[in-house]
Amino acid sequence: MRSDPAEYRLVSPGNLQAALSLLAGEPAQWLPIAGGTDVMVLYSAGKLPNRKLINIWNIPELRQIEVFPDRIRVGAACTYTALREHGIVSREFPLLAAAASWTGGIANQNRGTLGGNIANASPAADSLPALLVYDAELTLISVRGERRVDYRSFHMGYKQTALAADELIRDISLPRRFSGYVSHARKVGTRNAQAISKVCLAALGQIANGTIRDVRLALGSVAPVPLRLTETEHAFIGKRIEPSLIDTARKSVAQEISPIDDIRSTSRYRAAVAGNLVAEFLDKLAAEGANA
Ligand SMILES: Cc1cc2nc3c(=O)[nH]c(=O)nc-3n(C[C@H](O)[C@H](O)[C@H](O)COP(=O)(O)OP(=O)(O)OC[C@H]3O[C@@H](n4cnc5c(N)ncnc54)[C@H](O)[C@@H]3O)c2cc1C
């Protein structure tokens, strides 16, 4: 352990308003800590700059999954285990349930939260491509009030987000309109558990009269932010899935992404895998889409 606990202060207000007041009183001084699975890695490496931590793990409003006729609202401090075990999440948002099931190991899933994954803003985070294709919307809250932000515009650059220093992510809202879609999730990493993705995909699609009616593709670990492949999506609409389209898809994916070489993989490998994953999804959509 490279940090000295005596140098840190942790408070546990237990309610949302008290947590927000602390954040507002000294913006950028206090750091929220939910499951701690990212924060404690920094702490034990001696790289946690903030000395004041607010525990938000035990704030009831942040721990609920609420179901409405048109959407579900996931509290930001809901864990991967809560997501995996929720019937509606599993049935209607299988891409999110899949990402939850392969994020770290069981201990990590019992502590790690969806809000923490979003705020930590890693381009390799596993749940974020699913949020992109499901049109997630975030509620950000502070003593100044609350505001809604399309998740798509939340990540503004590498590790940069639209979150102000006095704000918390309160919840993640997901519209319930994708259950008729064919879905496909893949994580390519060194192994299935406890590995950061080299590339991960979340994809949704619908076929009508033999052609693609709608398609939604998002990739992680191929750009500074989790990436929705809008140009590739547009190129697919109204097309039949045949070998020439799959060739076009590989080229289009390669143009839209900007992967890097790093400790986990190379840019070339990531580009090849990204094209393969989209091709694999199109095969699945062709096979299952007519019956979905
Ligand atoms: C062993 C191990 C394996 C892992 N494997 C994976 C993996 O496979 N895939 C993957 O994507 N991630 C993985 N992670 C990373 C981590 O588990 C996730 O990012 C997790 O979702 C973080 O959630 P948390 O609640 O623990 O966040 P914390 O560590 O509590 O917080 C992370 C950041 O988010 C901020 N924050 C948390 N909640 C809020 C909120 N409601 N509002 C505003 N800011 C907030 C904190 O201030 C901090 O900056 C792994 C981590 C470990 C230690």
The ligand as an SDF file (V2000), in Angstrom:
LIG
                    3D

 53 58  0  0  0  0  0  0  0  0999 V2000
  -10.0310   -6.3680  -10.4150 C   0  0  0  0  0  0  0  0  0  0  0  0
  -10.7810   -5.3820  -11.2530 C   0  0  0  0  0  0  0  0  0  0  0  0
  -11.3540   -5.7990  -12.4480 C   0  0  0  0  0  0  0  0  0  0  0  0
  -12.0660   -4.8900  -13.2540 C   0  0  0  0  0  0  0  0  0  0  0  0
  -12.5990   -5.3480  -14.4190 N   0  0  0  0  0  0  0  0  0  0  0  0
  -13.2950   -4.4870  -15.2120 C   0  0  0  0  0  0  0  0  0  0  0  0
  -13.8660   -4.9460  -16.4460 C   0  0  0  0  0  0  0  0  0  0  0  0
  -13.7470   -6.1060  -16.8390 O   0  0  0  0  0  0  0  0  0  0  0  0
  -14.5570   -4.0400  -17.1880 N   0  0  0  0  0  0  0  0  0  0  0  0
  -14.7200   -2.7430  -16.7970 C   0  0  0  0  0  0  0  0  0  0  0  0
  -15.3740   -1.9700  -17.5040 O   0  0  0  0  0  0  0  0  0  0  0  0
  -14.1990   -2.2940  -15.6230 N   0  0  0  0  0  0  0  0  0  0  0  0
  -13.4860   -3.1230  -14.8270 C   0  0  0  0  0  0  0  0  0  0  0  0
  -12.9400   -2.6780  -13.6480 N   0  0  0  0  0  0  0  0  0  0  0  0
  -13.1130   -1.2680  -13.2820 C   0  0  0  0  0  0  0  0  0  0  0  0
  -14.2470   -0.9630  -12.2560 C   0  0  0  0  0  0  0  0  0  0  0  0
  -14.6480   -2.1210  -11.5610 O   0  0  0  0  0  0  0  0  0  0  0  0
  -15.4700   -0.3530  -12.9360 C   0  0  0  0  0  0  0  0  0  0  0  0
  -15.1130    0.8180  -13.6480 O   0  0  0  0  0  0  0  0  0  0  0  0
  -16.5890   -0.0230  -11.9380 C   0  0  0  0  0  0  0  0  0  0  0  0
  -17.7910    0.1210  -12.6200 O   0  0  0  0  0  0  0  0  0  0  0  0
  -16.3180    1.2290  -11.1220 C   0  0  0  0  0  0  0  0  0  0  0  0
  -17.4170    1.4250  -10.2540 O   0  0  0  0  0  0  0  0  0  0  0  0
  -17.1850    1.7870   -8.7180 P   0  0  0  0  0  0  0  0  0  0  0  0
  -18.5080    2.0070   -8.1070 O   0  0  0  0  0  0  0  0  0  0  0  0
  -16.3140    0.8160   -8.0500 O   0  0  0  0  0  0  0  0  0  0  0  0
  -16.4230    3.1840   -8.9020 O   0  0  0  0  0  0  0  0  0  0  0  0
  -15.5300    3.9840   -7.8460 P   0  0  0  0  0  0  0  0  0  0  0  0
  -14.1790    3.3960   -7.7780 O   0  0  0  0  0  0  0  0  0  0  0  0
  -16.2530    4.1670   -6.5700 O   0  0  0  0  0  0  0  0  0  0  0  0
  -15.4770    5.3940   -8.6020 O   0  0  0  0  0  0  0  0  0  0  0  0
  -14.8840    5.5070   -9.8750 C   0  0  0  0  0  0  0  0  0  0  0  0
  -14.9530    6.9680  -10.3220 C   0  0  0  0  0  0  0  0  0  0  0  0
  -16.3020    7.3280  -10.5370 O   0  0  0  0  0  0  0  0  0  0  0  0
  -16.6920    8.4130   -9.6970 C   0  0  0  0  0  0  0  0  0  0  0  0
  -18.0770    8.1240   -9.3250 N   0  0  0  0  0  0  0  0  0  0  0  0
  -18.5870    6.9580   -8.8700 C   0  0  0  0  0  0  0  0  0  0  0  0
  -19.9170    7.0330   -8.7680 N   0  0  0  0  0  0  0  0  0  0  0  0
  -20.2750    8.2850   -9.1620 C   0  0  0  0  0  0  0  0  0  0  0  0
  -21.5110    8.9730   -9.2810 C   0  0  0  0  0  0  0  0  0  0  0  0
  -22.6980    8.3930   -8.9750 N   0  0  0  0  0  0  0  0  0  0  0  0
  -21.4940   10.2490   -9.7150 N   0  0  0  0  0  0  0  0  0  0  0  0
  -20.3290   10.8490  -10.0450 C   0  0  0  0  0  0  0  0  0  0  0  0
  -19.1190   10.2500   -9.9600 N   0  0  0  0  0  0  0  0  0  0  0  0
  -19.1030    8.9750   -9.5200 C   0  0  0  0  0  0  0  0  0  0  0  0
  -15.7030    8.4040   -8.5550 C   0  0  0  0  0  0  0  0  0  0  0  0
  -15.5500    9.6890   -7.9700 O   0  0  0  0  0  0  0  0  0  0  0  0
  -14.4400    7.9530   -9.2670 C   0  0  0  0  0  0  0  0  0  0  0  0
  -13.8620    9.0350   -9.9340 O   0  0  0  0  0  0  0  0  0  0  0  0
  -12.2120   -3.5470  -12.8340 C   0  0  0  0  0  0  0  0  0  0  0  0
  -11.6390   -3.1240  -11.6190 C   0  0  0  0  0  0  0  0  0  0  0  0
  -10.9280   -4.0330  -10.8340 C   0  0  0  0  0  0  0  0  0  0  0  0
  -10.3250   -3.5510   -9.5430 C   0  0  0  0  0  0  0  0  0  0  0  0
  1  2  1  0
  2  3  1  0
  2 52  2  0
  3  4  2  0
  4  5  1  0
  4 50  1  0
  5  6  2  0
  6  7  1  0
  6 13  1  0
  7  8  2  0
  7  9  1  0
  9 10  1  0
 10 11  2  0
 10 12  1  0
 12 13  2  0
 13 14  1  0
 14 15  1  0
 14 50  1  0
 15 16  1  0
 16 17  1  0
 16 18  1  0
 18 19  1  0
 18 20  1  0
 20 21  1  0
 20 22  1  0
 22 23  1  0
 23 24  1  0
 24 25  2  0
 24 26  1  0
 24 27  1  0
 27 28  1  0
 28 29  2  0
 28 30  1  0
 28 31  1  0
 31 32  1  0
 32 33  1  0
 33 34  1  0
 33 48  1  0
 34 35  1  0
 35 36  1  0
 35 46  1  0
 36 37  1  0
 36 45  1  0
 37 38  2  0
 38 39  1  0
 39 40  1  0
 39 45  2  0
 40 41  1  0
 40 42  2  0
 42 43  1  0
 43 44  2  0
 44 45  1  0
 46 47  1  0
 46 48  1  0
 48 49  1  0
 50 51  2  0
 51 52  1  0
 52 53  1  0
M  END
$$$$
